[in-house]
């Protein structure tokens, strides 16, 4: 009888752990998605401000030109936030600091909050489109 109880508990625990899993790969990047079409007026030149508040960013995506340097600033209007641009060297651009960002490879890069900011931290993401 105890064997069945232990087996049932272990099985239930495995189901719970699998449900808490993630579909992203080991570095947090999502599976490839359809390219984002960016209009000319959406492309930041010279400077880019990413505004963060209560577990969200102000835009679904931001855009810059490949090979051009941009002064990137994170502006937290609620809480303290930072950004990490996955698959780049820019892994901790913190609140109210400006960092020169130059990405030479065109593509869509996932951005996530780099400062633990509460219950919605894990889902605080956006994208950077490099054209």
N, CA, C and O atoms as a DFTB+ gen file, in Angstrom:
524 C
 N C O
     1  1       0.818      -1.197       0.000
     2  2       0.000       0.000       0.000
     3  2       0.863       1.263       0.000
     4  3       0.568       2.220      -0.716
     5  1       1.942       1.263       0.813
     6  2       2.812       2.429       0.877
     7  2       3.511       2.670      -0.459
     8  3       3.749       3.816      -0.839
     9  1       3.843       1.584      -1.178
    10  2       4.499       1.737      -2.476
    11  2       3.604       2.507      -3.433
    12  3       4.075       3.385      -4.156
    13  1       2.323       2.187      -3.442
    14  2       1.384       2.869      -4.342
    15  2       1.235       4.343      -3.971
    16  3       1.137       5.204      -4.845
    17  1       1.219       4.619      -2.692
    18  2       1.109       5.999      -2.230
    19  2       2.345       6.810      -2.630
    20  3       2.222       7.937      -3.111
    21  1       3.526       6.239      -2.431
    22  2       4.768       6.912      -2.813
    23  2       4.804       7.121      -4.324
    24  3       5.175       8.198      -4.792
    25  1       4.424       6.106      -5.083
    26  2       4.401       6.213      -6.541
    27  2       3.431       7.303      -6.994
    28  3       3.747       8.070      -7.904
    29  1       2.272       7.377      -6.379
    30  2       1.286       8.402      -6.735
    31  2       1.810       9.800      -6.402
    32  3       1.639      10.727      -7.194
    33  1       2.443       9.961      -5.247
    34  2       2.991      11.261      -4.861
    35  2       4.124      11.695      -5.793
    36  3       4.188      12.856      -6.196
    37  1       5.008      10.770      -6.132
    38  2       6.108      11.087      -7.048
    39  2       5.559      11.456      -8.422
    40  3       6.043      12.400      -9.047
    41  1       4.569      10.732      -8.893
    42  2       3.954      11.038     -10.194
    43  2       3.305      12.415     -10.182
    44  3       3.455      13.184     -11.131
    45  1       2.593      12.722      -9.121
    46  2       1.949      14.033      -9.018
    47  2       2.995      15.150      -8.984
    48  3       2.805      16.194      -9.608
    49  1       4.078      14.939      -8.270
    50  2       5.151      15.927      -8.207
    51  2       5.772      16.147      -9.585
    52  3       6.074      17.283      -9.951
    53  1       5.965      15.083     -10.346
    54  2       6.531      15.208     -11.696
    55  2       5.609      16.019     -12.599
    56  3       6.082      16.843     -13.381
    57  1       4.311      15.799     -12.502
    58  2       3.350      16.555     -13.310
    59  2       3.413      18.037     -12.958
    60  3       3.401      18.888     -13.847
    61  1       3.480      18.344     -11.674
    62  2       3.555      19.743     -11.236
    63  2       4.837      20.391     -11.741
    64  3       4.802      21.519     -12.233
    65  1       5.965      19.700     -11.629
    66  2       7.236      20.262     -12.084
    67  2       7.253      20.471     -13.591
    68  3       7.804      21.466     -14.061
    69  1       6.672      19.574     -14.350
    70  2       6.616      19.738     -15.804
    71  2       5.726      20.915     -16.175
    72  3       6.015      21.622     -17.140
    73  1       4.670      21.134     -15.442
    74  2       3.772      22.254     -15.721
    75  2       4.448      23.590     -15.443
    76  3       4.093      24.602     -16.048
    77  1       5.410      23.603     -14.541
    78  2       6.131      24.835     -14.216
    79  2       7.296      25.082     -15.154
    80  3       7.972      26.104     -15.033
    81  1       7.545      24.185     -16.073
    82  2       8.657      24.318     -17.007
    83  2       8.447      25.450     -17.981
    84  3       7.417      26.124     -17.968
    85  1       9.442      25.651     -18.830
    86  2       9.424      26.746     -19.795
    87  2       9.649      26.205     -21.188
    88  3      10.308      25.180     -21.361
    89  1       9.102      26.894     -22.196
    90  2       9.316      26.487     -23.575
    91  2      10.486      27.217     -24.198
    92  3      10.804      26.969     -25.361
    93  1      11.138      28.105     -23.471
    94  2      12.280      28.823     -24.031
    95  2      13.540      27.989     -23.872
    96  3      13.582      27.065     -23.059
    97  1      14.573      28.319     -24.655
    98  2      15.811      27.575     -24.544
    99  2      16.595      28.045     -23.331
   100  3      16.109      28.877     -22.566
   101  1      17.810      27.519     -23.144
   102  2      18.542      27.746     -21.908
   103  2      18.913      29.199     -21.650
   104  3      19.089      29.573     -20.490
   105  1      19.040      30.031     -22.670
   106  2      19.409      31.421     -22.408
   107  2      18.205      32.346     -22.351
   108  3      18.374      33.563     -22.276
   109  1      17.005      31.807     -22.385
   110  2      15.812      32.623     -22.240
   111  2      15.252      33.149     -23.544
   112  3      14.221      33.820     -23.543
   113  1      15.911      32.858     -24.662
   114  2      15.410      33.328     -25.945
   115  2      14.217      32.489     -26.364
   116  3      14.219      31.270     -26.193
   117  1      13.221      33.125     -26.900
   118  2      12.044      32.409     -27.370
   119  2      12.350      31.760     -28.711
   120  3      13.323      32.116     -29.375
   121  1      11.520      30.815     -29.100
   122  2      11.663      30.194     -30.408
   123  2      11.502      31.263     -31.485
   124  3      10.793      32.248     -31.280
   125  1      12.161      31.075     -32.642
   126  2      12.063      32.086     -33.701
   127  2      10.614      32.378     -34.081
   128  3       9.791      31.469     -34.189
   129  1      10.321      33.641     -34.277
   130  2       8.973      34.071     -34.651
   131  2       9.051      34.790     -35.991
   132  3      10.136      35.031     -36.520
   133  1       7.903      35.124     -36.521
   134  2       7.862      35.871     -37.778
   135  2       8.568      37.207     -37.587
   136  3       8.456      37.820     -36.526
   137  1       9.298      37.666     -38.609
   138  2       9.998      38.950     -38.483
   139  2       9.025      40.096     -38.220
   140  3       7.897      40.103     -38.713
   141  1       9.484      41.052     -37.442
   142  2       8.682      42.240     -37.152
   143  2       8.970      43.271     -38.232
   144  3      10.128      43.599     -38.490
   145  1       7.926      43.777     -38.857
   146  2       8.092      44.815     -39.871
   147  2       8.134      46.165     -39.169
   148  3       7.219      46.529     -38.431
   149  1       9.209      46.897     -39.413
   150  2       9.447      48.170     -38.743
   151  2       9.382      49.289     -39.770
   152  3      10.000      49.204     -40.831
   153  1       8.636      50.330     -39.455
   154  2       8.592      51.489     -40.347
   155  2       9.795      52.387     -40.062
   156  3      10.388      52.326     -38.985
   157  1      10.139      53.201     -41.018
   158  2      11.307      54.081     -40.914
   159  2      11.234      54.988     -39.681
   160  3      12.253      55.228     -39.033
   161  1      10.060      55.485     -39.358
   162  2       9.937      56.404     -38.217
   163  2      10.013      55.701     -36.861
   164  3      10.084      56.373     -35.832
   165  1      10.001      54.376     -36.836
   166  2      10.139      53.634     -35.578
   167  2      11.598      53.365     -35.215
   168  3      11.886      52.935     -34.098
   169  1      12.510      53.608     -36.136
   170  2      13.917      53.298     -35.908
   171  2      14.577      54.443     -35.135
   172  3      14.601      55.586     -35.591
   173  1      15.109      54.109     -33.958
   174  2      15.771      55.111     -33.116
   175  2      17.113      55.494     -33.730
   176  3      17.861      54.633     -34.192
   177  1      17.406      56.766     -33.729
   178  2      18.709      57.250     -34.187
   179  2      19.292      58.132     -33.098
   180  3      18.646      59.070     -32.632
   181  1      20.500      57.830     -32.703
   182  2      21.171      58.631     -31.681
   183  2      20.870      58.206     -30.264
   184  3      21.790      57.936     -29.492
   185  1      19.595      58.140     -29.903
   186  2      19.242      57.745     -28.538
   187  2      17.948      56.935     -28.531
   188  3      17.099      57.059     -29.414
   189  1      17.837      56.114     -27.511
   190  2      16.654      55.268     -27.333
   191  2      16.360      55.189     -25.843
   192  3      17.238      54.852     -25.049
   193  1      15.135      55.498     -25.467
   194  2      14.712      55.381     -24.073
   195  2      13.710      54.240     -23.980
   196  3      12.696      54.230     -24.678
   197  1      14.005      53.280     -23.112
   198  2      13.081      52.183     -22.825
   199  2      12.443      52.500     -21.479
   200  3      13.129      52.560     -20.459
   201  1      11.136      52.700     -21.481
   202  2      10.424      53.047     -20.254
   203  2       9.840      51.784     -19.636
   204  3       9.154      51.010     -20.304
   205  1      10.122      51.588     -18.351
   206  2       9.684      50.395     -17.632
   207  2       8.815      50.784     -16.450
   208  3       9.067      51.782     -15.775
   209  1       7.782      49.975     -16.210
   210  2       6.918      50.178     -15.047
   211  2       6.222      48.873     -14.718
   212  3       6.008      48.038     -15.596
   213  1       5.874      48.699     -13.471
   214  2       5.081      47.556     -13.003
   215  2       5.026      46.366     -13.953
   216  3       3.962      46.044     -14.482
   217  1       6.134      45.728     -14.168
   218  2       6.251      44.465     -14.894
   219  2       5.931      44.557     -16.379
   220  3       5.469      43.587     -16.980
   221  1       6.179      45.733     -16.975
   222  2       5.984      45.858     -18.423
   223  2       6.862      46.977     -18.962
   224  3       7.288      47.874     -18.234
   225  1       7.116      46.894     -20.255
   226  2       7.813      47.958     -20.971
   227  2       6.782      48.745     -21.756
   228  3       5.687      48.246     -22.016
   229  1       7.114      49.964     -22.137
   230  2       6.129      50.828     -22.796
   231  2       5.849      50.445     -24.242
   232  3       4.850      50.893     -24.805
   233  1       6.701      49.629     -24.861
   234  2       6.477      49.224     -26.246
   235  2       6.650      47.725     -26.405
   236  3       7.364      47.076     -25.640
   237  1       5.979      47.193     -27.417
   238  2       6.110      45.775     -27.750
   239  2       7.495      45.491     -28.324
   240  3       8.047      44.408     -28.134
   241  1       8.047      46.479     -29.027
   242  2       9.398      46.355     -29.576
   243  2       9.996      47.741     -29.797
   244  3       9.287      48.745     -29.865
   245  1      11.320      47.763     -29.905
   246  2      12.092      48.964     -30.207
   247  2      12.944      48.625     -31.425
   248  3      13.184      47.449     -31.697
   249  1      13.401      49.630     -32.156
   250  2      14.184      49.353     -33.360
   251  2      15.386      50.282     -33.459
   252  3      15.306      51.468     -33.140
   253  1      16.511      49.709     -33.912
   254  2      17.728      50.473     -34.188
   255  2      18.329      49.940     -35.486
   256  3      17.921      48.892     -35.987
   257  1      19.306      50.675     -36.026
   258  2      19.991      50.241     -37.246
   259  2      21.240      49.432     -36.891
   260  3      21.955      49.757     -35.944
   261  1      21.486      48.381     -37.662
   262  2      22.677      47.556     -37.468
   263  2      23.928      48.402     -37.667
   264  3      24.028      49.164     -38.629
   265  1      24.872      48.264     -36.756
   266  2      26.150      48.946     -36.865
   267  2      26.162      50.384     -36.387
   268  3      27.235      50.981     -36.289
   269  1      25.019      50.958     -36.087
   270  2      24.959      52.345     -35.605
   271  2      24.869      52.369     -34.081
   272  3      24.097      51.620     -33.483
   273  1      25.659      53.230     -33.467
   274  2      25.639      53.358     -32.009
   275  2      24.426      54.162     -31.568
   276  3      24.067      55.168     -32.180
   277  1      23.805      53.695     -30.494
   278  2      22.639      54.355     -29.909
   279  2      22.887      54.482     -28.411
   280  3      23.357      53.541     -27.771
   281  1      22.571      55.639     -27.860
   282  2      22.651      55.844     -26.415
   283  2      21.352      55.328     -25.807
   284  3      20.308      55.967     -25.938
   285  1      21.410      54.178     -25.144
   286  2      20.214      53.538     -24.592
   287  2      20.092      53.858     -23.110
   288  3      21.039      53.680     -22.344
   289  1      18.916      54.332     -22.716
   290  2      18.628      54.650     -21.320
   291  2      17.374      53.909     -20.888
   292  3      16.382      53.869     -21.616
   293  1      17.426      53.322     -19.698
   294  2      16.246      52.699     -19.102
   295  2      15.645      53.709     -18.132
   296  3      16.320      54.182     -17.218
   297  1      14.383      54.030     -18.337
   298  2      13.668      54.980     -17.483
   299  2      12.578      54.221     -16.733
   300  3      11.567      53.834     -17.320
   301  1      12.786      54.011     -15.447
   302  2      11.804      53.299     -14.627
   303  2      10.851      54.306     -14.009
   304  3      11.253      55.142     -13.200
   305  1       9.582      54.221     -14.396
   306  2       8.613      55.156     -13.821
   307  2       7.885      54.550     -12.628
   308  3       7.177      55.249     -11.904
   309  1       8.062      53.257     -12.431
   310  2       7.484      52.587     -11.271
   311  2       8.378      51.402     -10.935
   312  3       8.529      50.490     -11.748
   313  1       8.963      51.407      -9.760
   314  2       9.882      50.347      -9.380
   315  2      11.267      50.602      -9.948
   316  3      11.520      51.640     -10.560
   317  1      12.157      49.646      -9.738
   318  2      13.522      49.721     -10.259
   319  2      13.688      48.605     -11.275
   320  3      13.384      47.447     -10.989
   321  1      14.172      48.955     -12.468
   322  2      14.302      47.983     -13.546
   323  2      15.632      48.168     -14.261
   324  3      16.318      49.173     -14.077
   325  1      15.975      47.204     -15.059
   326  2      17.130      47.248     -15.938
   327  2      16.798      46.385     -17.136
   328  3      15.756      45.731     -17.157
   329  1      17.669      46.371     -18.138
   330  2      17.410      45.503     -19.281
   331  2      18.630      44.675     -19.617
   332  3      19.775      45.084     -19.423
   333  1      18.337      43.498     -20.128
   334  2      19.328      42.589     -20.681
   335  2      18.891      42.310     -22.111
   336  3      17.760      41.883     -22.346
   337  1      19.786      42.551     -23.070
   338  2      19.498      42.239     -24.465
   339  2      20.128      40.877     -24.720
   340  3      21.349      40.759     -24.821
   341  1      19.292      39.852     -24.825
   342  2      19.787      38.487     -24.945
   343  2      20.595      38.304     -26.221
   344  3      20.344      38.951     -27.238
   345  1      21.567      37.411     -26.143
   346  2      22.454      37.073     -27.261
   347  2      23.344      38.239     -27.672
   348  3      23.809      38.296     -28.810
   349  1      23.585      39.173     -26.745
   350  2      24.522      40.280     -26.965
   351  2      25.364      40.430     -25.703
   352  3      25.167      39.713     -24.722
   353  1      26.294      41.362     -25.741
   354  2      27.121      41.642     -24.565
   355  2      26.424      42.553     -23.559
   356  3      26.955      42.799     -22.476
   357  1      25.243      43.053     -23.907
   358  2      24.539      44.026     -23.064
   359  2      23.611      43.289     -22.106
   360  3      22.444      43.047     -22.412
   361  1      24.159      42.930     -20.924
   362  2      23.386      42.079     -20.022
   363  2      22.897      42.762     -18.754
   364  3      22.227      42.129     -17.938
   365  1      23.216      44.039     -18.570
   366  2      22.688      44.703     -17.377
   367  2      22.746      46.218     -17.536
   368  3      23.584      46.883     -16.927
   369  1      21.858      46.750     -18.349
   370  2      21.740      48.201     -18.494
   371  2      20.750      48.635     -17.425
   372  3      19.560      48.333     -17.512
   373  1      21.244      49.341     -16.419
   374  2      20.416      49.598     -15.245
   375  2      19.688      50.934     -15.314
   376  3      20.006      51.810     -16.118
   377  1      18.718      51.045     -14.452
   378  2      17.838      52.202     -14.342
   379  2      18.597      53.527     -14.323
   380  3      19.552      53.708     -13.567
   381  1      18.144      54.450     -15.178
   382  2      18.658      55.822     -15.243
   383  2      20.141      55.935     -15.571
   384  3      20.758      56.962     -15.286
   385  1      20.718      54.903     -16.161
   386  2      22.091      54.950     -16.660
   387  2      22.016      54.854     -18.176
   388  3      21.168      54.143     -18.716
   389  1      22.894      55.563     -18.856
   390  2      22.927      55.522     -20.314
   391  2      24.116      54.685     -20.760
   392  3      25.233      54.865     -20.276
   393  1      23.866      53.775     -21.680
   394  2      24.886      52.884     -22.209
   395  2      24.897      52.994     -23.725
   396  3      23.841      53.000     -24.358
   397  1      26.083      53.081     -24.306
   398  2      26.199      53.086     -25.762
   399  2      26.061      51.655     -26.260
   400  3      26.826      50.772     -25.874
   401  1      25.075      51.441     -27.120
   402  2      24.780      50.111     -27.653
   403  2      25.027      50.122     -29.156
   404  3      24.523      50.985     -29.874
   405  1      25.811      49.149     -29.623
   406  2      26.047      48.961     -31.053
   407  2      25.896      47.476     -31.347
   408  3      26.659      46.658     -30.834
   409  1      24.925      47.127     -32.162
   410  2      24.714      45.734     -32.558
   411  2      24.875      45.673     -34.072
   412  3      24.168      46.362     -34.808
   413  1      25.800      44.853     -34.525
   414  2      26.116      44.814     -35.955
   415  2      25.295      43.798     -36.731
   416  3      25.159      43.913     -37.949
   417  1      24.754      42.819     -36.051
   418  2      24.014      41.743     -36.720
   419  2      22.515      42.048     -36.740
   420  3      21.892      42.124     -35.682
   421  1      21.924      42.224     -37.933
   422  2      20.472      42.444     -38.001
   423  2      19.707      41.248     -37.432
   424  3      20.177      40.112     -37.484
   425  1      18.540      41.522     -36.897
   426  2      17.694      40.460     -36.354
   427  2      16.818      40.994     -35.242
   428  3      16.817      42.188     -34.945
   429  1      16.077      40.094     -34.636
   430  2      15.216      40.450     -33.514
   431  2      15.803      39.840     -32.252
   432  3      16.008      38.629     -32.169
   433  1      16.067      40.684     -31.282
   434  2      16.677      40.273     -30.023
   435  2      15.660      40.419     -28.895
   436  3      14.956      41.425     -28.801
   437  1      15.595      39.409     -28.052
   438  2      14.705      39.473     -26.897
   439  2      15.353      40.314     -25.802
   440  3      16.556      40.231     -25.552
   441  1      14.527      41.114     -25.167
   442  2      14.957      41.933     -24.030
   443  2      14.139      41.496     -22.829
   444  3      12.935      41.258     -22.933
   445  1      14.810      41.392     -21.684
   446  2      14.073      41.110     -20.448
   447  2      14.606      42.000     -19.337
   448  3      15.724      42.511     -19.398
   449  1      13.781      42.164     -18.336
   450  2      14.182      42.949     -17.173
   451  2      15.316      42.208     -16.462
   452  3      15.234      41.002     -16.231
   453  1      16.374      42.946     -16.118
   454  2      17.540      42.326     -15.486
   455  2      17.587      42.541     -13.973
   456  3      18.522      42.092     -13.310
   457  1      16.590      43.220     -13.434
   458  2      16.535      43.489     -11.994
   459  2      15.292      42.806     -11.426
   460  3      14.179      43.141     -11.831
   461  1      15.451      41.852     -10.492
   462  2      14.269      41.223      -9.907
   463  2      13.336      42.298      -9.336
   464  3      13.713      43.046      -8.434
   465  1      12.120      42.361      -9.873
   466  2      11.240      43.499      -9.560
   467  2       9.875      43.075      -9.028
   468  3       8.957      43.892      -8.961
   469  1       9.736      41.828      -8.657
   470  2       8.467      41.407      -8.083
   471  2       7.822      40.272      -8.845
   472  3       8.463      39.590      -9.644
   473  1       6.545      40.082      -8.583
   474  2       5.828      38.907      -9.084
   475  2       5.736      38.823     -10.601
   476  3       5.627      37.717     -11.132
   477  1       5.775      39.929     -11.316
   478  2       5.681      39.899     -12.774
   479  2       7.023      39.955     -13.476
   480  3       7.073      40.111     -14.696
   481  1       8.107      39.830     -12.735
   482  2       9.450      39.972     -13.302
   483  2       9.726      38.990     -14.438
   484  3      10.266      39.383     -15.472
   485  1       9.371      37.737     -14.265
   486  2       9.698      36.711     -15.265
   487  2       9.017      36.956     -16.608
   488  3       9.505      36.480     -17.634
   489  1       7.921      37.674     -16.626
   490  2       7.214      37.918     -17.886
   491  2       7.461      39.326     -18.426
   492  3       6.817      39.742     -19.389
   493  1       8.381      40.053     -17.817
   494  2       8.668      41.424     -18.249
   495  2       9.659      41.380     -19.408
   496  3      10.873      41.394     -19.205
   497  1       9.124      41.327     -20.624
   498  2       9.944      41.184     -21.822
   499  2       9.465      42.108     -22.936
   500  3       8.325      42.574     -22.935
   501  1      10.347      42.354     -23.869
   502  2      10.048      43.103     -25.081
   503  2      11.061      42.652     -26.127
   504  3      11.756      41.658     -25.919
   505  1      11.158      43.361     -27.241
   506  2      12.089      42.972     -28.299
   507  2      12.851      44.186     -28.815
   508  3      12.380      45.320     -28.730
   509  1      14.036      43.923     -29.351
   510  2      14.823      44.931     -30.045
   511  2      15.018      44.437     -31.471
   512  3      15.622      43.389     -31.696
   513  1      14.506      45.196     -32.430
   514  2      14.649      44.840     -33.839
   515  2      15.822      45.637     -34.394
   516  3      15.830      46.867     -34.345
   517  1      16.806      44.929     -34.919
   518  2      17.979      45.564     -35.511
   519  2      17.862      45.404     -37.019
   520  3      17.894      44.289     -37.540
   521  1      17.727      46.539     -37.722
   522  2      17.512      46.504     -39.180
   523  2      18.743      46.970     -39.932
   524  3      18.739      47.005     -41.162
